[in-house]
């Protein structure tokens, strides 16, 4: 080959090599001159080439642990390349960000709980438009009253049964005159029994022995023993539950010269579990205030002082047994006294034999107890919308001058209420009522100025 040919070929080969080199992508493996790097861009040992610079991926918030792996806001990159949050004071830490849980709609109240689109987070609760409210206020509302009266039909109650019959008309009359729609049910034997009851007109029909006069007066005919009055209120519930009104205040009255086999707390708990509309009910009783011995009354008879002020009022004449001076009580009514104290009811002394004053006091108590109800119908949703049982709330104000407070929903029902109280749905599917827990019902009904608001439209606040 001539030198002239070589002279022309060498420049061509050189140019080709330059062009070929410009089209080759740099390899990303380590080279011998810069061992420990991830590429061939001349980075110092331990650094990594990311995009257009050498980066310490073990400490760079933009490339933490690798290229293009930025830490979130308020994140710090710590060796060997891990993002760690350092939230400022006043912010809450979630797994991948710092936020304020009381106002963040994506983490409302707790990390990961997001509000629906367009719904704001207020106080840690998702809220959109103001809630539509159904309001029941105590002042202008007089609730109906359902009263269940149980009369002991044992032989020693002969004289007391007559007093009950005579007092019942005045009792219901006092309630009616106050403007209260009162329903009274009596659990007792009828007048065909020795110690049965037949209530005269206009409360009863007066057509003895079948004196029932609906809807005002219902007579559940059953012979009541000396010690089973409370048990019969539970056992015979199905005989009078269709007569009562869910929204009505509830009162249970027992008239007995004996005590109860069933304890006070057991009765209270079982009745409310059986029928939640009895939550907050009042218990009243006419019962024996203490035990009396036959000897005490015999002394009065021997002294000719029975039925006089000098003899104990619990000694008296038993017309059925024709005993001139005998103890009127069979046993002290300790269970009844406990229930009256527990519920704030009215006590009456069985030994006086004049029950009208007691029934008048009871009528006054029922009238003054006309409060906001402990059961509320589920409000209808706005027109064109479906009911959403997770968007109903209740507020309570003791009086109009204080700020409302939230009543929390108790998903577990009445059995899960606990001392904190709250509200729960009834057992219907779908629910038809919101019911106050016993402690909340007692609290709400204790204020004559109470205001309870049932609000539809906001996410339910759960305890």
Secondary structure, 3 states (H helix, E strand, C coil): CCHHHHHHHHHHHHHHHHHHHHCCCCCCCCCHHHCCCCCCCCCCCCCEEECCEEECCCCCCCCCCCCCCCCCCCEEEECCCEEEECCCCCCEEECCEEECCCCCCCCCCCCCCCCCCCCEEECCEEECCCCEEEEEECCCCCCCEEEEEEECCCHHHHHHHHHHHHHHHHHHHHHHHCCCCEEEEEEECCCCCCCCCCCCCCCCCCCCCCCCECCCEEEEECCCCCCCHHHHHHHCHHHHCCCCCCCCEEEEEEECCCCCCCCHHHHHHHHHHHCHHHCCCEEEEEECCCCCCHHHHHHHHHHCCCCCCCCCCCEEEECCCCEEEEECCCCCCHHHHHHHHHHCCCEEEHHHCCCHHHHHHHHHHHHHCCCCCCEEECCCCCCCCCCCCCCEEEEEECCCCCCCEEECECCCCHHHCCCCCCEEECCCCCCCEEEECHHHHHHHHCCCCCEEEEEECCCCCEC
